[in-house]
Amino acid sequence: MNEKRYRLLIVDDEERIRRLLKMYFMQEPYDIDEADNGVDALRMALEHDYDVILLDLMLPGMDGIEVAERLRDKKATPIIMITAKGDESSRIKGFEAGADDYVTKPFSPREVVMRVRAILKRASATAYLESMQQKEKIILPHITIDHTAHRVVVDGKEVQLRPKEYDLLYYLAQSPDRVFTREQLLKDVWQYDYFGDLRTVDTHIKRLREKLKEASPEAARMIVTVWGVGYKLEVPQA
């Protein structure tokens, strides 16, 4: 049986970065395309169906944030942002634009390969995605999740969440009052084991709370930090 080949787009204005990543990915079952500017990257991403896009933040013509935002209007192609900016505000902007993951330069090429594998695993029929089908609708105080429609309603108001924000909320909501460590969330929601950045969880929790708070401060308070351990979705007592 032939091994499935994946199509990957590497976008970076530095040729040495593209060459380095390509060298590592060519050892895997990937067909590689490259772009050195945002305009070409967006055109290629819209014209072709890539399995994953590695997207630099700082690009000539159109930066990575704009590329991601405009691509998200048309497609849900997984995006990993690669950038020299590792501060929290830059990560939040990337996630808000639709990035699924974030890698900071200088990076380990092996780690990037593992992150791509994790996204591909998550996009296929994984145990996590199968388990998500077990509960089509979750009704909690202040929050209702209709998984069939991928819809979140908070105190009567529909809340628009990015895909990973939704996955995180749905995962927590399936086990109310259970505490999950950041490592558990990375493993089960992001499909990362040992090499994930724990700040990814913190950033998504922060954005999730902010979006819930816009509709209902009570709903936002349900996402509870258990200091020194992790997070849980706490159901208020009647």
ZIRA-V780845 format. One record per backbone hydrogen bond with DSSP energy under -0.5 kcal/mol. NH is the residue of the N-H (numbers start at 1). CO is the residue of the C=O. Records with the same first field share a line. If there is no record, write none. Layout:
NH: CO + CO
This chain:
6: 29
8: 6 + 31
9: 52
10: 8 + 33
11: 9 + 54
12: 10 + 35
15: 13
18: 14
19: 15
20: 16
21: 17
22: 18
23: 19
24: 20
25: 21
26: 22
27: 24
28: 25
30: 25 + 28
31: 6
32: 30
33: 8
35: 10
38: 60
41: 37
42: 38
43: 39
44: 40
45: 41
46: 42
47: 43
48: 44
50: 48
51: 7
52: 7
53: 78
54: 9
55: 53 + 80
56: 11 + 54
57: 82
59: 57
62: 60
64: 57
67: 63
68: 64
69: 65
70: 66
71: 67
72: 68
73: 69
74: 71
75: 71
78: 51
80: 53
81: 79 + 101
82: 55
83: 103
86: 84
91: 87
92: 88
93: 89
94: 90
95: 91
96: 92
97: 93
98: 94 + 95
99: 94
100: 79
101: 79
103: 81
105: 83
109: 107
112: 108
113: 109
114: 110
115: 111
116: 112
117: 113
118: 114
119: 115
120: 116
121: 117
122: 118
123: 119
124: 120
126: 124
130: 126
131: 127
132: 128
133: 129 + 130
134: 131
135: 132
136: 134
138: 145
140: 138 + 143
144: 153
145: 138
146: 144 + 151
147: 136 + 145
148: 136
150: 146
151: 146
152: 159
153: 144
154: 157
155: 142 + 153
157: 154
159: 152
161: 159
166: 162
167: 163
168: 164
169: 165
170: 166
171: 167
172: 168
173: 169
174: 170
175: 172
176: 173
177: 233
178: 175
180: 231
182: 229
185: 181
186: 182
187: 183
188: 184
189: 185
190: 185
192: 186
198: 196
200: 197
201: 197 + 198
202: 198
203: 199
204: 200
205: 201
206: 202
207: 203
208: 204
209: 205
210: 206
211: 207
212: 208
213: 209
214: 210
215: 211 + 212
216: 212
220: 216
221: 217
222: 219
223: 220
224: 222 + 232
226: 224 + 230
227: 225
229: 226
230: 226
231: 180
232: 224
234: 222 + 232
235: 233
236: 234
